[in-house]
Every structure is written in structure tokens, then in C-alpha cells.
């Protein structure tokens, strides 16, 4: 069973993702911000991280930079609804530059998520 870490400061987004992922049979852990995600990564090996790009304490971009240096096996899906002072296209370009395997724009559907999971993890 694949282990997935969700890193998002929005509780509603985490709950929606957790529900969708658990129904699909994944083991899910939640991080409330970037620093929390880093501490969880130090304790557990995850197959995939779904991270918001803009969170307090440490951004998803910061996490991507670190994970690509330390965890080359890790698959990452970046999610974003944009940032107050950065166009969403710029945010997405940064995520792709730093190695996100896929990007989802908020809001997205379970079908959107399932399609990206299939592409990134190569399974149903």
C-alpha cells in the first residue's frame, strides 16, 4: 500500500484529499505546514507527497528543492490556487522547475486527482 503525505495549511483541503485518497486505498499522513512536512519526512518514507505551493513557515517550493536533493525517489504533486503576489503561471513554472511530477490547480475534482495519481504512480 502506497504512503502519501499531504502538506497543506488549509484543513478543508487536507480533509478532502485524505478522504479521496483513503477511499482509493492509500495510507495518508497530514502535515499542517512545510516545517511539519519536513519532520514527518525525517520519520517516514513516503511514496508520494501532495504539497501546497504556498504555506506558512516553509513553502512547497522550498520543500521541492530540499526533497529533490535528499529523496530522488520521491514523487511530488504540487497543488496551488495561486499566491497573493505571484501569478499562478509563475508558481506552476517554479514547481515544475524544481521537479514537481505534476501540478493540480485548486479547485480540482476527485477525477482530476485520480488521473494525476495514475500518471505519477502508474497504478489505479
Secondary structure by P-SEA (a helix, b strand, c coil): cbbbbbbcccaaaaaaaaaaaaaaccbbbbbccaaaaaaaaacccccccccccccccccaaaaaaaaaaccccbbbbbbbcccccccaaaaaaaaaaacccccccccccaaaaaaaaaaacccc
